[in-house]
């Protein structure tokens, strides 16, 4: 019996962009391990290099808020998109994010224990929402950025309401330049971050496990080239350098012109303003990234109900 199902083949095709037979063969070779199959397809040049976080896998909303020189992004998940459109749910996410902006940590449990506007704790209000809306909801994560001098600029891509949407971004710019200079720059950088999905501020901040995974794929491709070992080593080093350049924010090409590295865009803005500007940190939360979402077959459910 095959170690994979038709659903696995479908999932692998959606993740890799490869053909059905190639996906079946990859799943056979990896004993049904979808992630390993993606790597195998990529090593053979058969898969599109798709970023995991581009696959929205849970419903709900991301909220962003700025309090002085500190900003926070909070993700609150729900079971369906219907709840994300509910005014009660949106009000909760907005107010919980505002509470988070006044906290001094990224601890979700501390946020849940904090006082909620109007009485009780954030956790109490969340429990009430679950009871009244009739659907499970969870505060999944939060992250803050801050500057000692400068601005934190919030941005929500395709906002469903003010500071609420499915992709929330914060940009922290450290500088003595005026807000009139920093805020437009921060907004453009935030739009870039929403579109380009950097994995870290710079190459040094990239996840070592991700780098090792990319190295393993590059080594397999190099080995299949049949070229001398020293040439293969250069091929691997070149592949890793290219990956780092494309996935570290400061070295990415600015989406507004697709030719200038983000670091140069920031440096030029500082030169024009007469004050150094440092892109200190950023946050990019995309709703549901990293969560595997159960696919419901409602037609099958209805049929099963009728037959029972």
C-alpha positions in Angstrom: 0.0 0.0 0.0 1.3 3.5 -0.9 2.6 5.6 2.0 0.6 8.6 0.8 -3.0 9.5 -0.3 -4.5 11.4 -3.1 -4.9 14.3 -0.7 -1.1 14.2 -0.1 -0.5 14.4 -3.8 -2.8 17.4 -4.1 -1.2 19.1 -1.2 2.3 18.6 -2.6 1.2 19.9 -6.1 -0.2 23.0 -4.4 3.0 23.6 -2.4 5.5 22.8 -5.1 3.9 23.6 -8.4 5.2 20.3 -9.8 3.3 17.8 -12.0 1.2 15.0 -10.6 3.6 12.1 -11.6 6.6 14.0 -10.3 4.7 14.5 -7.0 3.8 10.9 -6.8 7.4 9.8 -7.4 8.7 12.3 -4.8 6.2 11.0 -2.2 7.2 7.4 -2.9 10.9 8.3 -2.4 10.2 10.1 0.8 7.7 7.6 2.2 4.9 10.1 2.2 6.8 13.0 3.9 5.4 16.1 2.2 8.1 18.5 3.4 10.9 16.1 2.4 9.1 15.6 -1.0 9.1 19.4 -1.5 12.9 19.4 -0.9 13.4 16.5 -3.3 11.4 18.2 -6.0 13.3 21.5 -5.5 16.7 19.7 -5.6 15.6 18.3 -9.0 14.5 21.7 -10.2 10.9 20.5 -10.4 9.4 22.6 -7.7 8.7 26.3 -7.4 10.4 27.8 -4.4 7.3 28.9 -2.5 7.4 30.5 0.9 5.5 28.7 3.6 4.0 31.9 5.1 2.3 32.8 1.8 -0.1 29.9 2.6 -2.7 31.4 4.9 -3.8 28.5 7.0 -6.0 29.9 9.7 -8.7 32.5 10.0 -8.9 35.6 12.2 -7.1 38.9 12.2 -3.8 40.6 12.8 -3.9 43.9 14.7 -1.2 46.6 15.0 -0.9 49.5 17.4 1.7 52.1 18.3 2.0 53.7 21.7 4.7 56.4 21.7 8.0 54.9 20.6 6.8 51.3 20.8 4.6 49.2 18.5 3.0 45.8 18.7 1.4 43.3 16.3 -1.0 40.7 17.7 -2.6 37.7 15.9 -5.9 36.4 17.0 -7.2 33.3 15.4 -10.8 32.1 14.8 -12.2 29.0 13.1 -13.9 30.8 10.2 -13.6 33.9 8.2 -17.2 34.7 9.1 -16.0 35.5 12.7 -13.2 37.7 11.4 -15.8 39.9 9.8 -17.8 40.0 13.0 -17.8 43.5 14.6 -17.5 42.0 18.1 -14.5 40.0 17.2 -12.9 43.0 15.4 -13.5 45.2 18.5 -11.8 42.6 20.7 -8.7 42.3 18.4 -8.4 46.1 18.2 -8.7 46.6 22.0 -6.5 43.6 22.9 -3.8 45.0 20.6 -4.0 48.4 22.3 -3.6 46.7 25.7 -0.6 44.9 24.3 0.9 48.2 23.2 1.1 49.2 26.8 2.8 46.0 28.0 6.6 45.6 28.3 6.9 42.1 26.9 5.9 39.8 24.0 4.3 37.3 26.5 0.9 36.2 25.3 0.0 34.9 28.8 0.8 38.3 30.3 -1.4 39.9 27.7 -4.3 37.6 28.6 -3.9 38.4 32.3 -3.9 42.2 31.6 -6.9 44.4 32.3 -9.4 44.7 29.4 -11.1 48.0 28.8 -14.5 47.9 30.5 -13.6 45.4 33.2 -12.2 41.9 33.7 -9.1 40.6 31.9 -8.3 40.1 28.3 -8.7 36.4 28.9 -12.1 36.9 30.5 -13.3 38.9 27.4 -12.0 36.2 25.1 -13.9 33.6 27.0 -17.1 35.7 26.7 -16.6 36.1 23.0 -16.2 32.3 22.5 -19.5 31.8 24.4 -21.5 34.5 22.6 -20.0 34.0 19.1 -20.0 30.3 19.4 -16.6 29.6 17.9 -13.2 28.9 19.3 -10.8 31.9 19.3 -7.2 32.2 20.5 -4.6 34.9 20.9 -1.8 33.1 19.0 1.2 35.5 19.2 2.5 39.0 19.6 5.7 40.9 18.9 6.9 44.4 19.8 9.5 46.8 18.4 10.7 50.0 19.8 13.1 52.9 19.3 14.8 55.3 21.7 14.4 58.2 19.2 12.5 58.1 16.0 9.2 56.4 14.9 7.5 53.1 14.7 5.3 53.0 11.7 2.3 50.6 11.4 0.8 49.3 8.2 -1.9 46.8 7.4 -2.2 45.3 3.9 -5.8 45.2 2.6 -7.2 46.3 6.0 -10.7 45.2 6.8 -10.9 48.0 9.4 -8.4 50.5 10.8 -5.2 48.7 11.9 -6.8 45.3 11.3 -6.2 42.8 8.5 -4.5 39.7 7.4 -1.0 41.1 7.1 0.3 43.5 9.7 3.6 45.2 9.6 5.6 47.5 11.9 8.8 49.3 10.9 11.1 50.8 13.6 13.3 53.7 12.4 15.9 55.1 14.8 16.8 58.7 13.9 16.8 62.3 14.9 15.1 63.2 11.7 11.6 64.6 11.9 8.5 62.5 11.8 7.6 64.2 8.5 10.6 62.5 6.9 10.5 59.2 8.8 6.8 58.3 8.6 6.5 58.3 4.7 9.7 56.3 4.5 8.4 53.9 7.1 5.2 53.4 5.2 7.0 52.6 2.0 9.3 50.2 3.8 6.3 48.6 5.4 4.6 48.1 2.0 7.9 46.5 0.8 8.0 44.1 3.8 4.3 43.1 3.3 5.0 42.3 -0.4 8.6 40.8 -0.2 8.4 38.8 3.0 11.9 39.1 4.4 12.8 36.4 6.8 15.2 38.5 8.8 16.6 42.1 9.1 20.0 41.0 7.8 21.8 37.8 6.7 23.1 37.2 10.2 19.6 37.0 11.5 18.4 34.2 9.2 17.4 31.0 10.9 20.4 28.6 10.9 18.1 25.6 10.3 16.6 27.3 7.2 20.1 28.0 5.9 21.2 24.4 6.5 18.1 23.2 4.6 18.9 25.4 1.7 22.5 24.2 1.8 21.5 20.6 1.6 19.3 21.3 -1.4 22.1 23.3 -3.1 24.6 20.5 -2.4 22.3 17.9 -4.0 21.8 20.1 -7.1 25.6 20.7 -7.3 26.3 16.9 -7.0 24.0 16.2 -9.8 25.9 18.6 -12.1 28.8 16.2 -12.2 31.3 19.1 -11.9 34.5 18.9 -9.9 34.2 19.1 -6.1 35.8 22.6 -5.9 33.3 23.9 -8.5 30.5 22.3 -6.6 31.6 24.0 -3.4 31.5 27.4 -5.2 28.0 26.6 -6.6 26.7 25.9 -3.1 28.3 29.0 -1.6 26.8 31.0 -4.4 23.4 29.6 -3.9 23.5 30.3 -0.1 24.7 33.9 -0.8 21.8 34.4 -3.2 19.3 33.0 -0.8 20.6 35.3 2.0 20.5 38.3 -0.3 16.9 37.7 -1.4 15.6 36.9 2.1 17.3 39.5 4.3 15.4 42.8 4.4 18.4 45.2 4.1 19.8 43.4 1.0 16.4 42.9 -0.8 15.7 45.0 -3.8 13.2 47.7 -3.0 9.9 46.8 -4.5 9.2 50.5 -5.5 12.0 50.3 -8.2 13.2 46.7 -8.1 16.9 47.7 -8.4 18.0 49.5 -5.2 18.8 47.5 -2.0 16.7 48.6 0.9 19.8 49.5 2.9 20.7 52.1 0.2 17.1 53.5 0.2 17.4 54.1 4.0 20.9 55.6 3.7 19.8 58.0 0.9 16.8 59.1 2.9 19.1 59.8 5.9 21.5 61.8 3.7 18.7 63.9 2.2 17.3 64.6 5.7 20.7 65.5 7.2 20.4 62.8 9.9 21.4 59.2 10.0 18.4 56.8 9.8 18.7 53.2 11.0 16.2 50.6 10.1 16.4 49.0 13.6 13.8 46.3 13.4 10.5 45.2 11.9 7.6 42.9 12.4 5.6 41.1 9.7 2.7 39.0 10.8 0.7 37.2 8.2 -2.5 35.5 9.4 -2.1 31.8 9.9 1.5 31.4 8.7 2.9 28.1 9.9 -0.4 26.6 10.8 -1.8 23.6 8.9 -5.4 24.2 8.3 -7.9 21.3 8.2 -9.7 21.3 4.8 -13.4 20.6 5.3 -15.4 18.9 2.6 -18.9 20.3 3.4 -20.5 18.3 0.5 -19.2 15.1 2.0 -20.4 16.1 5.5 -23.9 16.8 4.2 -24.0 13.5 2.3 -22.8 11.7 5.4 -25.5 13.4 7.5 -28.3 12.5 5.1 -27.1 8.9 5.1 -27.1 8.5 8.9 
